Amino acid sequence: MTTEKEGTRAPAGSAKRALVGRLSWGLADQAASSVSNFAVGIYVARSLGVTAFGVFSLAWVTYGVVLNVSRGLATDPLTVRFSGPPGPAWRGAVGRATGTALGVGAVLGAVSLVAGLGLGGRVGPAFAALGVMMPGLLLQDAWRYSFFAAGTGRKAFLNDVVWGVALVPAMVVAARVGSVAAFVLAWGASATVAAGYGWFQSGIRPRMAQARGWLREQRDLGYRYLVENVSLSGASQLRAYGVGVIVGVGAVGAVRGAELLMGPFLAVLMGLSLVTVPEAARVLRRAPHRLARFCLLLGGGQAAGSLLWGAALLLMPGRLGETALGDVWHSASQLIVPISLGVAGAGLGTGAAAGLRALGAARRSLRCQLFASVCYVGGGLGGAAAAGAVGSAWGVAAATVSGSAVWWLQLRSALREQAQEPIPEVRTS
């Protein structure tokens, strides 16, 4: 069985340096992005209190769903089919993909704006502000993924740094206004500044008029990715809304506060996620029998890291927690144990998920994702009905562990199928 031509195999040292480079820019970019998000969450929590922070969190999870719609339709197909040096094909694809992201932001932003104006009260202004800022938020994310597709992670990092720098004066102004809508506008306006900088970095104009053509060209990938991406983020949104209805908006703020405490560790996981699937694919090509071990080490390492981080949070002095989260700390600190276990379960499952995607087992992957999403909503809302925010956190922890078990069962089945089929030769010429 031939997997590579001998003359084209890169030296081990060169391959390791390339891996370290890809990993470094992925981690650096995710660190810049996550530090900004973490700072926003901390600042809002301290400035507005637990109830208003709950309203902000509802807008935040809604943005997460829309972001995954944009990625599924625009940038995920781009990274699959146009990853490589930034030549003419890449530039044309980026123009269409970023135009698609901008179009998604305009359409769904208008929906959020209308819904916010209709809702009124505490929640309505936040959703109206989110709708206004949605195009800039999605375009900034599209530039980020476009740069990674071209292998220029440094540009993605710089773009996120610009967002973070612009965020500082915007947050100061929002704090003087003192409303949730002001903080949403400040967050989105600084992202729009970074989106404009991304246009300058690339020299490519987003072509919104060609969005329909892009969707038609990429429909075999885009709609599948749309379902996969939205299922989990949609489950998170349903859980947040449900907890707000069952327990109260303050409980949503407590859950979000506990997730913020896990933020630095989650930033590392997200940075790793930029390279885990490509690295699993390399293992599959070079040594297929090592894929299961690679996935186990990947998932087990992330789960262990989550538990260690949770243990460190439990040992953190209460005064430090109050300094970080203000009034949100008291309710959020009660959720550290179940949140840590939930992240550990999810981390273990990502190892199996990387293996399934490397194997190209799209049906199995989608099946697992849908099962995990149903468990997440059921556990989160069932727990909330039984024991409030704490019960919801424990329900989600049980759901993520169950979902992880299904990911690993599906990976085992996929590996058995793969072992019965010959590995196709990877040609280099």
C-alpha positions as CSV (number, residue, x, y, z in Angstrom):
1,M,0.0,0.0,0.0
2,T,1.4,3.3,-1.1
3,T,0.5,6.5,0.6
4,E,3.1,9.0,-0.6
5,K,5.9,9.0,-3.1
6,E,9.2,8.7,-1.4
7,G,10.8,11.5,-3.2
8,T,8.2,14.0,-2.2
9,R,7.9,13.3,1.5
10,A,8.9,16.3,3.6
11,P,11.6,15.9,6.2
12,A,10.3,15.2,9.7
13,G,11.8,18.4,11.1
14,S,10.3,20.5,8.3
15,A,6.9,18.9,8.8
16,K,7.1,19.6,12.6
17,R,8.0,23.3,12.0
18,A,5.1,23.7,9.6
19,L,2.7,22.1,12.1
20,V,4.0,24.4,14.9
21,G,3.6,27.4,12.6
22,R,0.0,26.5,11.7
23,L,-0.8,25.8,15.4
24,S,0.9,29.0,16.6
25,W,-1.1,31.3,14.4
26,G,-4.3,29.5,15.1
27,L,-3.7,29.8,18.8
28,A,-2.6,33.4,18.5
29,D,-5.6,34.4,16.5
30,Q,-8.1,32.6,18.8
31,A,-6.4,34.1,21.8
32,A,-6.9,37.6,20.3
33,S,-10.5,36.9,19.5
34,S,-11.3,35.2,22.8
35,V,-9.6,37.8,24.9
36,S,-11.8,40.5,23.3
37,N,-14.9,38.4,23.9
38,F,-13.9,37.6,27.4
39,A,-13.2,41.3,28.1
40,V,-16.6,42.3,26.7
41,G,-18.4,39.7,28.9
42,I,-16.5,40.7,32.1
43,Y,-17.0,44.5,31.4
44,V,-20.7,44.1,30.8
45,A,-21.2,41.8,33.8
46,R,-19.5,44.3,36.1
47,S,-21.2,47.3,34.6
48,L,-24.8,46.1,34.4
49,G,-25.4,43.3,36.9
50,V,-26.8,39.8,36.5
51,T,-30.2,40.5,35.0
52,A,-29.0,42.9,32.3
53,F,-26.1,40.6,31.6
54,G,-28.6,37.9,31.0
55,V,-30.2,40.1,28.3
56,F,-26.8,40.7,26.7
57,S,-26.2,36.9,26.8
58,L,-29.4,36.3,24.9
59,A,-28.2,38.6,22.1
60,W,-24.8,36.9,22.3
61,V,-26.2,33.4,21.7
62,T,-28.4,34.7,18.9
63,Y,-25.3,36.1,17.2
64,G,-23.7,32.7,17.6
65,V,-26.4,31.0,15.6
66,V,-26.3,33.6,12.8
67,L,-22.5,33.3,12.7
68,N,-22.8,29.6,12.2
69,V,-25.3,30.1,9.4
70,S,-22.8,32.4,7.7
71,R,-19.9,30.0,8.2
72,G,-21.9,27.1,6.8
73,L,-23.0,28.9,3.7
74,A,-20.0,31.1,3.0
75,T,-16.6,30.4,4.6
76,D,-16.7,26.6,5.3
77,P,-17.0,25.8,1.6
78,L,-14.3,28.4,0.9
79,T,-11.8,26.7,3.3
80,V,-12.6,23.3,1.9
81,R,-12.4,24.1,-1.8
82,F,-10.1,27.2,-2.1
83,S,-7.5,26.7,0.6
84,G,-4.1,27.5,-0.8
85,P,-1.9,30.4,-2.1
86,P,-3.9,33.6,-2.7
87,G,-4.1,33.4,-6.5
88,P,-6.9,34.5,-8.9
89,A,-9.2,31.6,-8.0
90,W,-8.9,32.3,-4.3
91,R,-9.5,36.0,-4.8
92,G,-12.6,35.4,-6.8
93,A,-13.9,32.9,-4.3
94,V,-13.2,35.3,-1.4
95,G,-15.1,38.1,-3.1
96,R,-18.2,35.8,-3.5
97,A,-17.9,34.2,0.0
98,T,-17.5,37.5,1.9
99,G,-20.4,38.9,-0.2
100,T,-22.5,36.0,0.9
101,A,-21.5,36.6,4.6
102,L,-22.5,40.2,4.2
103,G,-25.8,39.2,2.6
104,V,-26.6,36.8,5.4
105,G,-25.8,39.6,7.9
106,A,-28.1,42.0,6.1
107,V,-31.0,39.6,5.8
108,L,-30.9,38.1,9.3
109,G,-29.9,41.5,10.8
110,A,-33.1,42.9,9.4
111,V,-35.0,40.1,11.0
112,S,-33.4,40.8,14.4
113,L,-34.0,44.5,14.0
114,V,-37.7,44.0,13.3
115,A,-38.0,41.5,16.1
116,G,-36.3,43.8,18.6
117,L,-38.5,46.7,17.7
118,G,-41.6,44.5,18.2
119,L,-40.4,43.0,21.5
120,G,-39.6,46.2,23.3
121,G,-39.0,46.0,27.1
122,R,-35.5,45.0,28.3
123,V,-34.8,42.5,25.5
124,G,-36.0,44.4,22.4
125,P,-33.4,47.2,22.2
126,A,-30.6,44.7,22.5
127,F,-31.9,42.6,19.5
128,A,-32.5,45.8,17.5
129,A,-28.9,46.9,18.1
130,L,-27.7,43.4,17.2
131,G,-29.6,43.6,13.9
132,V,-27.9,46.9,13.0
133,M,-24.4,45.5,13.7
134,M,-24.9,42.0,12.2
135,P,-23.4,42.7,8.7
136,G,-20.2,44.1,10.1
137,L,-19.8,41.2,12.6
138,L,-20.3,38.5,10.0
139,L,-18.0,40.2,7.5
140,Q,-15.2,40.4,10.0
141,D,-15.5,36.7,10.7
142,A,-15.5,36.0,7.0
143,W,-12.2,37.8,6.5
144,R,-10.7,35.9,9.3
145,Y,-11.5,32.5,7.7
146,S,-10.5,33.7,4.3
147,F,-7.0,34.5,5.5
148,F,-6.7,31.1,7.1
149,A,-7.8,29.5,3.8
150,A,-4.9,31.3,2.1
151,G,-2.4,30.2,4.8
152,T,-1.9,33.8,6.0
153,G,-3.0,33.4,9.7
154,R,-0.9,36.4,10.6
155,K,-3.5,38.6,8.8
156,A,-6.3,37.0,10.7
157,F,-4.5,37.7,13.9
158,L,-3.9,41.3,13.1
159,N,-7.5,41.8,12.1
160,D,-8.6,40.5,15.5
161,V,-6.1,42.7,17.2
162,V,-7.6,45.7,15.4
163,W,-11.1,44.7,16.6
164,G,-9.7,44.5,20.2
165,V,-8.1,47.9,20.0
166,A,-11.2,49.5,18.6
167,L,-13.3,47.8,21.3
168,V,-11.6,49.8,24.1
169,P,-12.9,53.3,23.4
170,A,-16.2,51.8,22.3
171,M,-16.7,50.0,25.7
172,V,-15.9,53.2,27.6
173,V,-18.6,55.1,25.7
174,A,-21.1,52.3,26.2
175,A,-20.4,52.3,30.0
176,R,-21.2,56.0,30.1
177,V,-24.6,55.3,28.4
178,G,-25.2,52.3,30.7
179,S,-27.6,50.2,28.6
180,V,-27.4,46.7,27.1
181,A,-28.1,48.1,23.6
182,A,-25.2,50.5,24.0
183,F,-22.8,47.6,24.7
184,V,-24.1,45.6,21.8
185,L,-23.6,48.6,19.5
186,A,-20.1,49.2,20.8
187,W,-19.2,45.6,20.3
188,G,-20.6,45.5,16.8
189,A,-19.2,48.9,15.8
190,S,-15.6,47.8,16.7
191,A,-16.1,44.6,14.7
192,T,-17.2,46.7,11.7
193,V,-13.9,48.7,12.0
194,A,-12.0,45.4,11.8
195,A,-14.2,44.3,8.8
196,G,-13.2,47.5,7.0
197,Y,-9.6,46.8,7.8
198,G,-10.0,43.3,6.4
199,W,-11.1,44.8,3.1
200,F,-7.9,46.9,3.2
201,Q,-5.7,43.9,4.0
202,S,-7.0,41.7,1.2
203,G,-7.7,44.4,-1.5
204,I,-10.9,42.4,-2.3
205,R,-14.3,43.9,-2.5
206,P,-17.1,41.7,-1.1
207,R,-19.5,40.9,-4.0
208,M,-22.9,40.7,-2.4
209,A,-24.6,40.6,-5.9
210,Q,-22.8,37.2,-6.5
211,A,-24.0,35.6,-3.3
212,R,-26.8,33.7,-5.0
213,G,-24.3,32.2,-7.5
214,W,-22.0,31.2,-4.6
215,L,-24.8,29.4,-2.8
216,R,-25.7,27.6,-6.0
217,E,-22.1,26.5,-6.7
218,Q,-21.5,25.3,-3.1
219,R,-24.9,23.8,-2.4
220,D,-23.6,20.3,-2.0
221,L,-21.4,21.4,0.9
222,G,-23.0,24.6,2.1
223,Y,-26.4,23.2,3.2
224,R,-24.9,20.2,4.9
225,Y,-22.5,22.5,6.8
226,L,-25.4,24.8,7.6
227,V,-27.2,22.0,9.4
228,E,-24.1,20.8,11.2
229,N,-23.1,24.2,12.3
230,V,-26.5,25.5,13.4
231,S,-27.6,22.4,15.2
232,L,-25.4,22.9,18.2
233,S,-25.5,26.7,18.3
234,G,-29.3,26.6,17.8
235,A,-29.4,24.2,20.8
236,S,-27.5,26.7,22.8
237,Q,-29.9,29.4,21.9
238,L,-32.9,27.3,22.7
239,R,-31.4,26.4,26.0
240,A,-30.8,30.0,26.8
241,Y,-34.3,31.1,25.9
242,G,-35.8,28.2,27.7
243,V,-33.8,28.9,30.9
244,G,-34.9,32.5,30.7
245,V,-38.5,31.5,30.5
246,I,-38.4,28.7,33.1
247,V,-36.1,30.3,35.7
248,G,-35.6,33.9,34.7
249,V,-33.2,36.1,32.7
250,G,-30.8,36.3,35.8
251,A,-30.2,32.5,35.4
252,V,-29.1,33.0,31.8
253,G,-26.6,35.6,33.1
254,A,-25.3,33.1,35.8
255,V,-24.8,30.4,33.1
256,R,-23.0,32.8,30.8
257,G,-20.8,34.0,33.7
258,A,-19.7,30.4,34.5
259,E,-18.9,29.9,30.8
260,L,-16.8,33.1,30.9
261,L,-14.8,31.6,33.8
262,M,-14.0,28.7,31.4
263,G,-13.2,31.2,28.6
264,P,-9.3,31.1,28.7
265,F,-9.3,27.3,28.4
266,L,-12.0,27.4,25.7
267,A,-9.8,29.8,23.8
268,V,-7.1,27.2,23.7
269,L,-9.5,24.5,22.5
270,M,-10.9,26.7,19.7
271,G,-7.3,27.5,18.6
272,L,-6.5,23.8,18.4
273,S,-9.7,23.2,16.5
274,L,-8.3,25.1,13.5
275,V,-5.7,22.4,13.0
276,T,-7.1,19.1,14.5
277,V,-9.0,17.9,11.4
278,P,-6.2,18.6,9.0
279,E,-3.7,16.8,11.3
280,A,-6.1,13.8,11.7
281,A,-6.3,13.6,7.9
282,R,-2.4,13.6,7.8
283,V,-2.3,10.7,10.3
284,L,-4.9,8.8,8.2
285,R,-2.8,9.2,5.1
286,R,0.5,8.3,6.7
287,A,-0.4,5.7,9.3
288,P,-4.1,4.8,9.3
289,H,-3.7,2.4,12.2
290,R,-2.7,5.3,14.4
291,L,-5.8,7.4,13.9
292,A,-7.8,6.0,16.8
293,R,-4.8,6.6,19.2
294,F,-4.4,10.1,17.8
295,C,-8.1,10.9,18.4
296,L,-8.0,9.4,21.9
297,L,-4.9,11.5,22.9
298,L,-6.5,14.6,21.4
299,G,-9.9,14.1,23.2
300,G,-8.4,12.8,26.4
301,G,-5.9,15.7,26.6
302,Q,-8.7,18.3,26.2
303,A,-10.9,16.6,28.8
304,A,-8.1,16.4,31.3
305,G,-7.2,20.0,30.7
306,S,-10.8,21.1,31.3
307,L,-10.9,19.2,34.6
308,L,-7.7,20.8,35.7
309,W,-8.9,24.3,34.8
310,G,-12.1,23.6,36.7
311,A,-10.2,22.5,39.8
312,A,-8.1,25.8,39.6
313,L,-11.4,27.8,39.5
314,L,-12.6,26.0,42.6
315,L,-9.5,27.0,44.4
316,M,-9.7,30.7,43.2
317,P,-10.4,33.1,46.1
318,G,-13.9,34.6,46.1
319,R,-12.6,38.1,46.1
320,L,-10.8,37.5,42.8
321,G,-14.0,36.1,41.3
322,E,-16.0,39.2,42.5
323,T,-13.3,41.5,41.0
324,A,-13.8,39.7,37.7
325,L,-17.6,39.2,37.5
326,G,-19.0,41.6,40.1
327,D,-22.5,40.6,41.2
328,V,-22.6,37.7,38.7
329,W,-19.8,35.8,40.6
330,H,-22.0,34.5,43.4
331,S,-24.5,32.7,41.1
332,A,-21.9,31.7,38.5
333,S,-19.5,30.1,41.1
334,Q,-22.1,27.5,41.9
335,L,-22.0,26.2,38.4
336,I,-18.2,25.6,38.1
337,V,-18.3,21.9,38.7
338,P,-21.0,21.0,36.2
339,I,-19.7,23.4,33.6
340,S,-16.2,21.9,33.9
341,L,-17.6,18.4,33.5
342,G,-19.6,19.5,30.5
343,V,-16.6,21.1,28.8
344,A,-14.6,17.9,29.6
345,G,-17.3,15.7,27.9
346,A,-17.4,18.0,24.9
347,G,-13.6,18.0,24.7
348,L,-13.5,14.2,24.7
349,G,-16.0,14.1,21.9
350,T,-14.0,16.5,19.7
351,G,-11.3,13.9,19.4
352,A,-13.7,11.4,17.8
353,A,-15.3,14.2,15.7
354,A,-11.9,15.0,14.2
355,G,-11.5,11.4,13.3
356,L,-14.9,11.1,11.6
357,R,-14.3,14.3,9.6
358,A,-10.9,13.1,8.5
359,L,-12.5,9.8,7.4
360,G,-15.1,11.8,5.4
361,A,-17.9,10.1,7.3
362,A,-20.3,13.0,6.9
363,R,-23.5,11.1,7.6
364,R,-22.1,9.7,10.8
365,S,-20.8,13.1,11.9
366,L,-24.2,14.8,11.2
367,R,-26.0,12.0,13.1
368,C,-23.8,12.5,16.1
369,Q,-24.2,16.3,16.0
370,L,-28.0,16.1,15.9
371,F,-28.1,13.6,18.7
372,A,-25.8,15.8,20.8
373,S,-27.9,18.9,20.1
374,V,-31.1,17.1,21.2
375,C,-29.5,15.9,24.4
376,Y,-28.1,19.4,25.1
377,V,-31.5,21.0,24.8
378,G,-33.3,18.3,26.7
379,G,-30.7,18.1,29.5
380,G,-30.5,21.9,29.8
381,L,-34.2,22.6,29.9
382,G,-35.1,19.5,32.0
383,G,-32.5,20.4,34.5
384,A,-33.7,24.0,34.6
385,A,-37.2,22.9,35.3
386,A,-36.0,20.6,38.1
387,A,-33.4,22.7,39.9
388,G,-32.9,26.1,38.2
389,A,-29.6,27.2,36.8
390,V,-27.6,24.6,38.7
391,G,-29.9,21.9,37.4
392,S,-29.6,23.1,33.8
393,A,-25.7,23.0,34.1
394,W,-25.8,19.5,35.4
395,G,-28.3,18.5,32.7
396,V,-26.0,19.8,30.0
397,A,-23.0,18.0,31.6
398,A,-24.9,14.7,31.4
399,A,-25.8,15.5,27.8
400,T,-22.3,16.3,26.6
401,V,-21.0,13.1,28.2
402,S,-23.7,11.1,26.5
403,G,-23.0,12.8,23.2
404,S,-19.3,12.1,23.5
405,A,-20.1,8.4,23.9
406,V,-22.1,8.4,20.7
407,W,-19.2,10.2,18.8
408,W,-16.8,7.5,19.9
409,L,-19.2,4.6,19.0
410,Q,-19.6,6.1,15.5
411,L,-15.8,6.6,15.1
412,R,-15.3,2.9,16.1
413,S,-17.8,1.8,13.5
414,A,-16.3,4.1,10.8
415,L,-12.8,2.8,11.6
416,R,-14.0,-0.8,11.2
417,E,-15.4,0.1,7.8
418,Q,-12.3,1.9,6.8
419,A,-10.1,-1.1,7.7
420,Q,-12.1,-3.3,5.3
421,E,-11.4,-0.9,2.4
422,P,-8.1,-0.2,0.7
423,I,-6.6,3.2,1.3
424,P,-6.4,5.0,-2.1
425,E,-3.0,6.1,-3.2
426,V,-2.4,9.8,-2.6
427,R,-0.8,11.1,-5.8
428,T,1.6,14.0,-5.8
429,S,1.9,14.6,-9.5
